[in-house]
Amino acid sequence: MESANDSIPLSEFNGFPINSRIDLGVTSFTEKEIIDFATLFDPLEFHINPQAARKSYFGGIIASGPHIFNYVHRTKWIPLFKDSVICGIEVKSWKFLKPIYPDKVIQSFVTICDIKPNPEKKVIALTWFYEFLDELGELVQTLEMTILHKLPK
């Protein structure tokens, strides 16, 4: 599919087709990794204090909401797409559906769900949909993020 006013394909970006799910691998965090991240970015008792966490709603230490996204975006997504990134535009619909406990394996996927090229400015806005699933295949977190990229040559 091409736009009416240019010849830029609107069905893929850097070889990744729109609406195809990109596997970003599996991740798990130790209790220490959860505490270290949360101490810096989200120092709530149920993230940083094992004794207090056991008495909390969650019954134990859980990862800070942004921890899984931060890790996967930084270590998996950025190495794939960093050379094309201009800036982030929007994060929306960030949903924390289930807690992430220490040593639980989380599978991560991202899908390009919208492509809006602007040939005059030589940029393209891509909307990425992130999914994080637990060992049972159930969603633990989702978010949608729009990023401005350089148009591929």
C-alpha positions in Angstrom: 0.0 0.0 0.0 1.4 3.5 -0.9 0.2 6.9 0.1 -1.5 9.0 -2.6 1.2 11.7 -2.7 4.5 9.7 -2.6 6.0 6.4 -3.2 6.9 5.4 0.4 5.6 2.0 1.3 3.2 2.1 4.3 3.3 -1.6 5.0 6.7 -2.0 6.7 9.5 -0.2 8.5 13.1 -1.4 8.1 11.9 -4.9 7.0 9.4 -5.2 9.8 5.8 -5.4 8.4 3.0 -3.5 10.0 1.0 -5.6 12.4 3.7 -8.3 12.7 4.6 -9.2 16.2 8.4 -8.9 16.9 9.6 -11.3 19.6 11.9 -9.4 22.0 12.7 -12.5 24.1 12.3 -13.4 27.7 13.4 -11.6 30.9 13.2 -12.2 34.6 14.4 -10.1 37.5 15.9 -11.3 40.8 14.7 -9.8 44.0 17.9 -7.8 44.2 17.4 -6.4 40.6 13.9 -5.4 41.5 15.0 -3.7 44.7 17.9 -1.9 43.0 15.7 -0.5 40.2 12.9 0.5 42.6 15.3 2.1 45.0 16.3 4.5 42.2 13.0 5.0 40.5 10.0 3.9 42.6 11.0 3.5 46.2 7.7 2.1 47.6 7.9 -0.4 50.4 6.5 -3.3 48.4 9.3 -2.8 45.8 12.2 -2.3 48.2 11.5 -3.9 51.6 10.9 -7.7 51.6 9.4 -7.7 55.1 7.0 -4.9 54.4 6.2 -6.4 51.0 5.2 -9.7 52.6 2.5 -7.8 54.6 1.4 -5.8 51.5 -1.5 -6.5 49.2 0.9 -8.4 46.9 2.3 -10.7 49.6 5.9 -10.1 48.4 8.3 -8.0 46.5 7.1 -7.0 43.0 8.8 -5.1 40.2 8.1 -1.5 39.7 5.6 -0.9 36.9 8.1 0.6 34.5 10.9 -1.9 35.2 10.1 -4.5 32.5 9.4 -1.9 29.8 12.6 0.1 30.7 14.7 -3.0 30.6 13.3 -4.4 27.3 13.2 -1.1 25.6 16.8 -0.3 26.5 18.3 -3.8 25.9 16.2 -5.2 23.1 14.3 -2.5 21.2 17.0 0.3 21.1 19.7 -2.0 19.6 17.3 -2.8 16.7 16.0 0.8 16.0 18.3 3.4 17.7 19.9 4.6 14.4 16.5 5.7 13.1 15.1 7.4 16.3 14.6 11.1 16.4 12.4 11.4 19.5 9.5 10.0 21.4 6.1 11.6 20.9 3.6 9.8 23.1 3.1 7.0 25.6 -0.5 6.0 26.1 -2.7 3.2 27.5 0.1 1.9 29.8 -1.7 -0.9 31.7 -0.2 -2.7 34.6 -2.4 -5.9 34.6 -0.6 -8.3 36.9 2.4 -7.9 39.3 5.8 -9.2 38.3 7.4 -11.2 41.1 11.1 -12.1 41.4 12.4 -14.8 39.1 9.1 -14.9 37.0 9.8 -15.3 33.3 8.3 -12.5 31.2 8.0 -12.8 27.4 8.1 -9.5 25.5 6.7 -8.6 22.1 6.3 -5.3 20.1 4.1 -4.7 17.1 4.2 -1.8 14.7 0.6 -0.9 14.7 0.6 2.4 12.8 2.9 4.1 10.2 2.5 7.8 9.3 5.3 9.0 6.9 6.0 12.7 6.3 8.2 12.7 3.2 8.6 16.5 3.2 10.2 16.4 6.6 11.9 13.0 5.9 10.4 11.5 9.0 7.9 8.7 9.9 5.8 8.4 13.0 5.5 4.8 14.2 3.1 3.6 16.9 4.5 0.6 18.7 2.4 -1.7 20.9 4.3 -3.5 23.6 3.0 -6.7 25.3 4.5 -8.5 28.3 3.3 -12.0 29.1 3.9 -14.3 32.0 4.7 -18.0 32.0 1.0 -18.8 31.5 0.8 -16.6 28.4 -1.3 -14.0 30.3 -0.7 -10.3 29.8 1.0 -8.6 32.7 1.5 -5.2 31.0 0.8 -3.4 27.8 1.6 0.0 26.4 1.4 2.0 23.2 4.2 4.3 22.3 4.6 6.7 19.3 8.1 7.5 18.1 9.4 9.8 15.4 11.9 8.1 13.2 14.1 9.1 10.2 12.6 7.8 7.0 14.5 4.8 5.7 16.6 5.5 2.6 
